[in-house]
């Protein structure tokens, strides 16, 4: 790694390796400068999973040359988050939210607040979001962040209820359901319900066979089997999520709500039919210790 990341060290890379959107933004920059910025972004992308700290250095070098470019600010935010520099990630995502007026940055901003030890502030931010402006993935993310914040505030039952409601309304398709079920399993394990946690980790793995490696790792750990540190990468095939999502998660941020407030009227009846998954296999809101995850049928 060169000592000065600002030096033009990318003579050999092919700009066609950059995503089309990145190339499009870089057209507004002087060619020599654009080439170096693109090189830093390309290196950051290659290093993000293996060496996020170095990836962050590359994005910061790119920011010095192109700090007004949205694609550069996004790269800095993502690398800072991956490197666990949550203060910097929060600042960058906040700047992006102002630049774009895009509410989809809200859940990750709330997650940064959680990571900085501010779960109450995270819930306040989530409650302020216009949920109708969130895409399907970010609605799932909002539920997960809210549940995590509730756990950190010692509100385990409320966290479980948030997750149960999102699971019951079939939010997010298989990929989203796998994430929700994984979080619910972790919440159950945190309160000592190992039997139910095991069942829900298994359900998470079944709902996303290609991307459920972490759930399978948890099952191995709980069974005392050797745990494989290598996580299989999910398939590159895009998973189409269901945009017809319920809208009850925002209302569940009220501290005064309890499990008895969640009844059948809160759920999306159209997405809980018996055609896809058996109704009597659904988790019961009133008695989470007895609930059972439904199996995924191909």
C-alpha positions as YAML, in Angstrom:
chain: A
units: angstrom
residues:
- id: 1
  name: UNK
  ca: [0.00, 0.00, 0.00]
- id: 2
  name: UNK
  ca: [1.57, 3.36, -0.93]
- id: 3
  name: UNK
  ca: [2.13, 5.82, 1.87]
- id: 4
  name: UNK
  ca: [0.29, 8.66, 0.12]
- id: 5
  name: UNK
  ca: [-3.12, 7.54, -1.05]
- id: 6
  name: UNK
  ca: [-3.55, 10.82, -2.93]
- id: 7
  name: UNK
  ca: [-0.84, 9.99, -5.46]
- id: 8
  name: UNK
  ca: [-2.11, 8.94, -8.94]
- id: 9
  name: UNK
  ca: [-1.36, 5.26, -8.40]
- id: 10
  name: UNK
  ca: [-4.02, 3.77, -10.66]
- id: 11
  name: UNK
  ca: [-2.46, 3.88, -14.10]
- id: 12
  name: UNK
  ca: [-3.28, 0.28, -14.90]
- id: 13
  name: UNK
  ca: [-6.95, -0.11, -14.01]
- id: 14
  name: UNK
  ca: [-9.69, -0.05, -16.62]
- id: 15
  name: UNK
  ca: [-12.38, 2.55, -15.95]
- id: 16
  name: UNK
  ca: [-14.87, 0.18, -17.56]
- id: 17
  name: UNK
  ca: [-14.55, -1.90, -14.36]
- id: 18
  name: UNK
  ca: [-16.41, 0.84, -12.50]
- id: 19
  name: UNK
  ca: [-20.20, 0.55, -12.23]
- id: 20
  name: UNK
  ca: [-22.06, 2.63, -14.85]
- id: 21
  name: UNK
  ca: [-23.51, 4.95, -12.22]
- id: 22
  name: UNK
  ca: [-20.06, 5.77, -10.88]
- id: 23
  name: UNK
  ca: [-18.72, 6.44, -14.35]
- id: 24
  name: UNK
  ca: [-21.67, 8.71, -15.04]
- id: 25
  name: UNK
  ca: [-20.98, 10.85, -11.97]
- id: 26
  name: UNK
  ca: [-17.28, 11.04, -12.71]
- id: 27
  name: UNK
  ca: [-17.96, 12.55, -16.14]
- id: 28
  name: UNK
  ca: [-18.43, 15.88, -14.40]
- id: 29
  name: UNK
  ca: [-14.87, 15.79, -13.03]
- id: 30
  name: UNK
  ca: [-11.62, 16.55, -14.85]
- id: 31
  name: UNK
  ca: [-10.47, 13.29, -16.50]
- id: 32
  name: UNK
  ca: [-7.18, 12.94, -14.60]
- id: 33
  name: UNK
  ca: [-8.90, 13.59, -11.28]
- id: 34
  name: UNK
  ca: [-11.82, 11.31, -12.17]
- id: 35
  name: UNK
  ca: [-9.39, 8.51, -12.95]
- id: 36
  name: UNK
  ca: [-7.80, 8.71, -9.49]
- id: 37
  name: UNK
  ca: [-11.17, 9.00, -7.72]
- id: 38
  name: UNK
  ca: [-12.42, 5.98, -9.64]
- id: 39
  name: UNK
  ca: [-9.31, 4.03, -8.70]
- id: 40
  name: UNK
  ca: [-9.82, 4.74, -5.02]
- id: 41
  name: UNK
  ca: [-13.47, 3.70, -5.24]
- id: 42
  name: UNK
  ca: [-12.55, 0.53, -7.07]
- id: 43
  name: UNK
  ca: [-9.96, -0.34, -4.42]
- id: 44
  name: UNK
  ca: [-12.41, 0.47, -1.63]
- id: 45
  name: UNK
  ca: [-14.98, -1.87, -3.11]
- id: 46
  name: UNK
  ca: [-12.45, -4.67, -3.41]
- id: 47
  name: UNK
  ca: [-11.25, -4.24, 0.18]
- id: 48
  name: UNK
  ca: [-14.52, -3.46, 1.95]
- id: 49
  name: UNK
  ca: [-15.20, -6.95, 3.29]
- id: 50
  name: UNK
  ca: [-11.60, -8.04, 3.90]
- id: 51
  name: UNK
  ca: [-9.98, -4.80, 5.14]
- id: 52
  name: UNK
  ca: [-12.60, -2.13, 5.83]
- id: 53
  name: UNK
  ca: [-10.11, 0.21, 7.51]
- id: 54
  name: UNK
  ca: [-8.00, 0.42, 4.37]
- id: 55
  name: UNK
  ca: [-11.13, 0.66, 2.26]
- id: 56
  name: UNK
  ca: [-12.11, 3.68, 4.36]
- id: 57
  name: UNK
  ca: [-8.71, 5.28, 3.70]
- id: 58
  name: UNK
  ca: [-9.30, 4.94, -0.02]
- id: 59
  name: UNK
  ca: [-12.76, 6.51, 0.22]
- id: 60
  name: UNK
  ca: [-11.41, 9.41, 2.25]
- id: 61
  name: UNK
  ca: [-8.71, 9.95, -0.37]
- id: 62
  name: UNK
  ca: [-11.45, 9.99, -3.01]
- id: 63
  name: UNK
  ca: [-13.43, 12.47, -0.92]
- id: 64
  name: UNK
  ca: [-10.50, 14.90, -0.91]
- id: 65
  name: UNK
  ca: [-10.71, 15.01, -4.69]
- id: 66
  name: UNK
  ca: [-14.48, 14.69, -5.16]
- id: 67
  name: UNK
  ca: [-16.28, 15.43, -1.90]
- id: 68
  name: UNK
  ca: [-19.34, 16.85, -3.66]
- id: 69
  name: UNK
  ca: [-20.06, 13.64, -5.53]
- id: 70
  name: UNK
  ca: [-22.88, 11.54, -4.08]
- id: 71
  name: UNK
  ca: [-21.19, 8.28, -5.06]
- id: 72
  name: UNK
  ca: [-18.06, 9.30, -3.13]
- id: 73
  name: UNK
  ca: [-20.01, 10.26, -0.01]
- id: 74
  name: UNK
  ca: [-21.88, 6.95, -0.18]
- id: 75
  name: UNK
  ca: [-18.59, 5.08, -0.42]
- id: 76
  name: UNK
  ca: [-17.23, 6.91, 2.62]
- id: 77
  name: UNK
  ca: [-20.40, 6.19, 4.61]
- id: 78
  name: UNK
  ca: [-20.42, 2.49, 3.74]
- id: 79
  name: UNK
  ca: [-16.72, 2.05, 4.45]
- id: 80
  name: UNK
  ca: [-16.95, 3.94, 7.74]
- id: 81
  name: UNK
  ca: [-19.86, 1.75, 8.81]
- id: 82
  name: UNK
  ca: [-17.97, -1.41, 7.84]
- id: 83
  name: UNK
  ca: [-14.90, -0.15, 9.73]
- id: 84
  name: UNK
  ca: [-17.12, 0.53, 12.79]
- id: 85
  name: UNK
  ca: [-16.44, 4.25, 12.68]
- id: 86
  name: UNK
  ca: [-20.08, 4.92, 13.39]
- id: 87
  name: UNK
  ca: [-19.67, 8.63, 14.15]
- id: 88
  name: UNK
  ca: [-18.19, 9.24, 10.70]
- id: 89
  name: UNK
  ca: [-20.76, 6.94, 9.08]
- id: 90
  name: UNK
  ca: [-23.56, 8.87, 10.78]
- id: 91
  name: UNK
  ca: [-22.18, 12.19, 9.56]
- id: 92
  name: UNK
  ca: [-21.85, 10.94, 5.99]
- id: 93
  name: UNK
  ca: [-25.28, 9.32, 5.86]
- id: 94
  name: UNK
  ca: [-26.77, 12.47, 7.37]
- id: 95
  name: UNK
  ca: [-25.10, 14.54, 4.64]
- id: 96
  name: UNK
  ca: [-26.46, 12.16, 2.01]
- id: 97
  name: UNK
  ca: [-29.95, 12.42, 3.44]
- id: 98
  name: UNK
  ca: [-29.75, 16.21, 3.18]
- id: 99
  name: UNK
  ca: [-28.28, 16.09, -0.32]
- id: 100
  name: UNK
  ca: [-30.87, 13.70, -1.72]
- id: 101
  name: UNK
  ca: [-33.94, 14.17, 0.51]
- id: 102
  name: UNK
  ca: [-34.07, 10.38, 0.59]
- id: 103
  name: UNK
  ca: [-35.75, 8.87, 3.65]
- id: 104
  name: UNK
  ca: [-34.15, 5.50, 2.91]
- id: 105
  name: UNK
  ca: [-31.03, 6.69, 4.73]
- id: 106
  name: UNK
  ca: [-33.09, 6.95, 7.93]
- id: 107
  name: UNK
  ca: [-32.81, 3.34, 9.15]
- id: 108
  name: UNK
  ca: [-29.03, 3.22, 8.79]
- id: 109
  name: UNK
  ca: [-28.75, 6.57, 10.56]
- id: 110
  name: UNK
  ca: [-30.77, 5.09, 13.42]
- id: 111
  name: UNK
  ca: [-28.55, 2.02, 13.40]
- id: 112
  name: UNK
  ca: [-25.47, 4.25, 13.72]
- id: 113
  name: UNK
  ca: [-27.06, 5.89, 16.74]
- id: 114
  name: UNK
  ca: [-27.62, 2.45, 18.26]
- id: 115
  name: UNK
  ca: [-23.99, 1.58, 17.63]
- id: 116
  name: UNK
  ca: [-22.95, 4.79, 19.38]
- id: 117
  name: UNK
  ca: [-24.95, 3.79, 22.46]
- id: 118
  name: UNK
  ca: [-28.03, 5.92, 21.78]
- id: 119
  name: UNK
  ca: [-30.96, 3.49, 21.39]
- id: 120
  name: UNK
  ca: [-33.58, 5.99, 22.55]
- id: 121
  name: UNK
  ca: [-32.43, 8.52, 19.96]
- id: 122
  name: UNK
  ca: [-32.52, 5.77, 17.35]
- id: 123
  name: UNK
  ca: [-36.19, 5.09, 18.13]
- id: 124
  name: UNK
  ca: [-37.00, 8.79, 17.96]
- id: 125
  name: UNK
  ca: [-35.40, 9.04, 14.54]
- id: 126
  name: UNK
  ca: [-37.28, 5.98, 13.27]
- id: 127
  name: UNK
  ca: [-40.57, 7.37, 14.55]
- id: 128
  name: UNK
  ca: [-39.94, 10.60, 12.61]
- id: 129
  name: UNK
  ca: [-39.48, 8.81, 9.28]
- id: 130
  name: UNK
  ca: [-42.23, 8.96, 6.67]
- id: 131
  name: UNK
  ca: [-42.52, 5.21, 6.19]
- id: 132
  name: UNK
  ca: [-44.39, 5.59, 2.91]
- id: 133
  name: UNK
  ca: [-41.13, 6.87, 1.42]
- id: 134
  name: UNK
  ca: [-39.13, 3.80, 2.46]
- id: 135
  name: UNK
  ca: [-38.50, 1.01, 0.00]
- id: 136
  name: UNK
  ca: [-39.22, -2.59, 0.96]
- id: 137
  name: UNK
  ca: [-35.70, -3.38, 2.14]
- id: 138
  name: UNK
  ca: [-35.53, -0.31, 4.35]
- id: 139
  name: UNK
  ca: [-38.87, -1.10, 5.96]
- id: 140
  name: UNK
  ca: [-37.36, -4.40, 7.04]
- id: 141
  name: UNK
  ca: [-34.24, -2.58, 8.21]
- id: 142
  name: UNK
  ca: [-36.36, -0.16, 10.24]
- id: 143
  name: UNK
  ca: [-38.03, -3.04, 12.08]
- id: 144
  name: UNK
  ca: [-34.68, -4.70, 12.79]
- id: 145
  name: UNK
  ca: [-33.13, -1.50, 14.09]
- id: 146
  name: UNK
  ca: [-36.17, -0.72, 16.23]
- id: 147
  name: UNK
  ca: [-36.15, -4.22, 17.73]
- id: 148
  name: UNK
  ca: [-32.43, -3.95, 18.46]
- id: 149
  name: UNK
  ca: [-32.94, -0.60, 20.16]
- id: 150
  name: UNK
  ca: [-35.75, -2.03, 22.30]
- id: 151
  name: UNK
  ca: [-33.46, -4.87, 23.39]
- id: 152
  name: UNK
  ca: [-30.77, -2.40, 24.35]
- id: 153
  name: UNK
  ca: [-33.31, -0.47, 26.41]
- id: 154
  name: UNK
  ca: [-34.23, -3.66, 28.27]
- id: 155
  name: UNK
  ca: [-37.59, -3.98, 26.49]
- id: 156
  name: UNK
  ca: [-37.22, -7.56, 25.30]
- id: 157
  name: UNK
  ca: [-40.95, -8.28, 25.03]
- id: 158
  name: UNK
  ca: [-41.50, -5.19, 22.88]
- id: 159
  name: UNK
  ca: [-38.58, -6.18, 20.65]
- id: 160
  name: UNK
  ca: [-40.07, -9.63, 20.18]
- id: 161
  name: UNK
  ca: [-43.47, -8.15, 19.42]
- id: 162
  name: UNK
  ca: [-42.08, -5.89, 16.72]
- id: 163
  name: UNK
  ca: [-40.40, -8.85, 15.06]
- id: 164
  name: UNK
  ca: [-43.43, -11.14, 15.45]
- id: 165
  name: UNK
  ca: [-45.67, -8.59, 13.80]
- id: 166
  name: UNK
  ca: [-43.35, -8.16, 10.82]
- id: 167
  name: UNK
  ca: [-43.02, -11.92, 10.47]
- id: 168
  name: UNK
  ca: [-46.77, -12.47, 10.71]
- id: 169
  name: UNK
  ca: [-47.45, -9.94, 7.93]
- id: 170
  name: UNK
  ca: [-44.97, -11.75, 5.64]
- id: 171
  name: UNK
  ca: [-42.88, -8.66, 5.07]
- id: 172
  name: UNK
  ca: [-39.92, -8.62, 2.75]
- id: 173
  name: UNK
  ca: [-40.19, -11.90, 0.90]
- id: 174
  name: UNK
  ca: [-37.86, -14.79, 1.66]
- id: 175
  name: UNK
  ca: [-34.74, -12.69, 2.16]
- id: 176
  name: UNK
  ca: [-36.44, -10.22, 4.48]
- id: 177
  name: UNK
  ca: [-38.25, -12.98, 6.33]
- id: 178
  name: UNK
  ca: [-34.96, -14.77, 6.90]
- id: 179
  name: UNK
  ca: [-33.46, -11.65, 8.47]
- id: 180
  name: UNK
  ca: [-36.52, -11.06, 10.67]
- id: 181
  name: UNK
  ca: [-36.56, -14.68, 11.83]
- id: 182
  name: UNK
  ca: [-32.84, -14.59, 12.58]
- id: 183
  name: UNK
  ca: [-33.34, -11.48, 14.72]
- id: 184
  name: UNK
  ca: [-36.31, -13.06, 16.49]
- id: 185
  name: UNK
  ca: [-34.26, -16.19, 17.21]
- id: 186
  name: UNK
  ca: [-31.46, -14.07, 18.63]
- id: 187
  name: UNK
  ca: [-33.95, -12.17, 20.81]
- id: 188
  name: UNK
  ca: [-35.35, -15.45, 22.14]
- id: 189
  name: UNK
  ca: [-31.88, -16.81, 22.86]
- id: 190
  name: UNK
  ca: [-31.01, -13.59, 24.70]
- id: 191
  name: UNK
  ca: [-33.80, -14.27, 27.21]
- id: 192
  name: UNK
  ca: [-32.83, -17.93, 27.61]
- id: 193
  name: UNK
  ca: [-35.44, -19.58, 25.37]
- id: 194
  name: UNK
  ca: [-32.94, -21.85, 23.62]
- id: 195
  name: UNK
  ca: [-35.49, -24.33, 22.28]
- id: 196
  name: UNK
  ca: [-37.55, -21.72, 20.46]
- id: 197
  name: UNK
  ca: [-34.41, -19.86, 19.36]
- id: 198
  name: UNK
  ca: [-33.14, -23.03, 17.71]
- id: 199
  name: UNK
  ca: [-36.42, -23.48, 15.85]
- id: 200
  name: UNK
  ca: [-36.38, -19.91, 14.57]
- id: 201
  name: UNK
  ca: [-32.71, -20.04, 13.52]
- id: 202
  name: UNK
  ca: [-33.66, -23.15, 11.54]
- id: 203
  name: UNK
  ca: [-36.56, -21.26, 9.99]
- id: 204
  name: UNK
  ca: [-34.25, -18.37, 9.06]
- id: 205
  name: UNK
  ca: [-31.90, -20.78, 7.29]
- id: 206
  name: UNK
  ca: [-34.77, -22.44, 5.42]
- id: 207
  name: UNK
  ca: [-36.28, -19.18, 4.20]
- id: 208
  name: UNK
  ca: [-32.99, -18.13, 2.59]
- id: 209
  name: UNK
  ca: [-31.06, -21.30, 1.68]
- id: 210
  name: UNK
  ca: [-28.38, -19.40, -0.25]
- id: 211
  name: UNK
  ca: [-27.89, -16.49, 2.16]
- id: 212
  name: UNK
  ca: [-28.67, -18.20, 5.47]
- id: 213
  name: UNK
  ca: [-25.11, -19.22, 6.32]
- id: 214
  name: UNK
  ca: [-25.04, -17.22, 9.53]
- id: 215
  name: UNK
  ca: [-28.21, -18.91, 10.76]
- id: 216
  name: UNK
  ca: [-26.62, -22.29, 10.08]
- id: 217
  name: UNK
  ca: [-23.54, -21.18, 12.00]
- id: 218
  name: UNK
  ca: [-25.72, -20.32, 14.98]
- id: 219
  name: UNK
  ca: [-27.38, -23.72, 14.81]
- id: 220
  name: UNK
  ca: [-23.96, -25.41, 14.79]
- id: 221
  name: UNK
  ca: [-22.84, -23.31, 17.74]
- id: 222
  name: UNK
  ca: [-25.95, -24.10, 19.77]
- id: 223
  name: UNK
  ca: [-25.60, -27.81, 18.99]
- id: 224
  name: UNK
  ca: [-21.95, -27.81, 20.04]
- id: 225
  name: UNK
  ca: [-20.74, -28.62, 16.53]
- id: 226
  name: UNK
  ca: [-17.59, -27.06, 15.04]
- id: 227
  name: UNK
  ca: [-18.43, -23.67, 13.56]
- id: 228
  name: UNK
  ca: [-17.18, -22.82, 10.09]
- id: 229
  name: UNK
  ca: [-15.76, -19.30, 10.12]
- id: 230
  name: UNK
  ca: [-16.20, -18.97, 6.37]
- id: 231
  name: UNK
  ca: [-19.57, -17.45, 5.48]
- id: 232
  name: UNK
  ca: [-20.90, -18.43, 2.08]
- id: 233
  name: UNK
  ca: [-21.54, -15.46, -0.14]
- id: 234
  name: UNK
  ca: [-25.18, -15.12, -1.22]
- id: 235
  name: UNK
  ca: [-26.09, -15.58, -4.86]
- id: 236
  name: UNK
  ca: [-25.74, -12.59, -7.17]
- id: 237
  name: UNK
  ca: [-29.30, -13.14, -8.32]
- id: 238
  name: UNK
  ca: [-31.51, -10.30, -7.18]
- id: 239
  name: UNK
  ca: [-34.41, -11.32, -4.98]
- id: 240
  name: UNK
  ca: [-37.62, -9.55, -5.78]
- id: 241
  name: UNK
  ca: [-39.34, -8.44, -2.59]
- id: 242
  name: UNK
  ca: [-43.00, -7.83, -2.16]
- id: 243
  name: UNK
  ca: [-43.71, -4.10, -2.21]
- id: 244
  name: UNK
  ca: [-47.16, -4.69, -0.68]
- id: 245
  name: UNK
  ca: [-46.03, -4.31, 2.90]
- id: 246
  name: UNK
  ca: [-47.95, -3.64, 6.07]
- id: 247
  name: UNK
  ca: [-47.66, -0.25, 7.75]
- id: 248
  name: UNK
  ca: [-47.92, -1.05, 11.45]
- id: 249
  name: UNK
  ca: [-44.26, -0.93, 12.48]
- id: 250
  name: UNK
  ca: [-44.13, 2.83, 13.05]
- id: 251
  name: UNK
  ca: [-47.07, 2.68, 15.43]
- id: 252
  name: UNK
  ca: [-45.27, 0.10, 17.54]
- id: 253
  name: UNK
  ca: [-42.70, 2.64, 18.75]
- id: 254
  name: UNK
  ca: [-45.12, 3.85, 21.44]
- id: 255
  name: UNK
  ca: [-43.68, 2.84, 24.83]
- id: 256
  name: UNK
  ca: [-47.18, 2.29, 26.21]
- id: 257
  name: UNK
  ca: [-48.01, -0.51, 23.80]
- id: 258
  name: UNK
  ca: [-48.02, -4.01, 25.17]
- id: 259
  name: UNK
  ca: [-48.48, -7.47, 23.67]
- id: 260
  name: UNK
  ca: [-52.26, -7.36, 24.19]
- id: 261
  name: UNK
  ca: [-52.50, -4.38, 21.79]
- id: 262
  name: UNK
  ca: [-51.52, -6.53, 18.82]
- id: 263
  name: UNK
  ca: [-54.51, -8.36, 17.42]
- id: 264
  name: UNK
  ca: [-55.52, -9.82, 14.11]
- id: 265
  name: UNK
  ca: [-56.66, -6.40, 12.85]
- id: 266
  name: UNK
  ca: [-53.04, -5.19, 12.96]
- id: 267
  name: UNK
  ca: [-51.92, -7.80, 10.46]
- id: 268
  name: UNK
  ca: [-52.21, -7.81, 6.70]
- id: 269
  name: UNK
  ca: [-54.89, -10.39, 6.03]
- id: 270
  name: UNK
  ca: [-54.04, -10.64, 2.35]
- id: 271
  name: UNK
  ca: [-50.52, -11.85, 3.08]
- id: 272
  name: UNK
  ca: [-51.32, -14.36, 5.80]
- id: 273
  name: UNK
  ca: [-53.46, -16.79, 3.82]
- id: 274
  name: UNK
  ca: [-53.09, -20.54, 3.86]
- id: 275
  name: UNK
  ca: [-51.95, -20.85, 0.22]
- id: 276
  name: UNK
  ca: [-48.29, -20.10, 0.90]
- id: 277
  name: UNK
  ca: [-47.81, -21.10, 4.53]
- id: 278
  name: UNK
  ca: [-50.08, -22.84, 7.08]
- id: 279
  name: UNK
  ca: [-51.95, -20.40, 9.29]
- id: 280
  name: UNK
  ca: [-51.78, -22.54, 12.41]
- id: 281
  name: UNK
  ca: [-47.99, -22.58, 12.20]
- id: 282
  name: UNK
  ca: [-47.77, -18.83, 12.77]
- id: 283
  name: UNK
  ca: [-46.13, -17.44, 15.92]
- id: 284
  name: UNK
  ca: [-48.68, -16.52, 18.57]
- id: 285
  name: UNK
  ca: [-48.37, -12.94, 19.84]
- id: 286
  name: UNK
  ca: [-49.72, -13.66, 23.29]
- id: 287
  name: UNK
  ca: [-47.43, -16.58, 24.13]
- id: 288
  name: UNK
  ca: [-44.11, -16.22, 22.32]
- id: 289
  name: UNK
  ca: [-42.55, -19.02, 24.33]
- id: 290
  name: UNK
  ca: [-44.86, -21.52, 22.63]
- id: 291
  name: UNK
  ca: [-44.73, -20.20, 19.09]
- id: 292
  name: UNK
  ca: [-43.39, -22.29, 16.26]
- id: 293
  name: UNK
  ca: [-41.96, -21.03, 12.97]
- id: 294
  name: UNK
  ca: [-43.58, -22.28, 9.84]
- id: 295
  name: UNK
  ca: [-41.45, -24.33, 7.50]
- id: 296
  name: UNK
  ca: [-40.63, -22.96, 4.07]
- id: 297
  name: UNK
  ca: [-42.07, -25.04, 1.24]
- id: 298
  name: UNK
  ca: [-40.41, -24.89, -2.16]
...
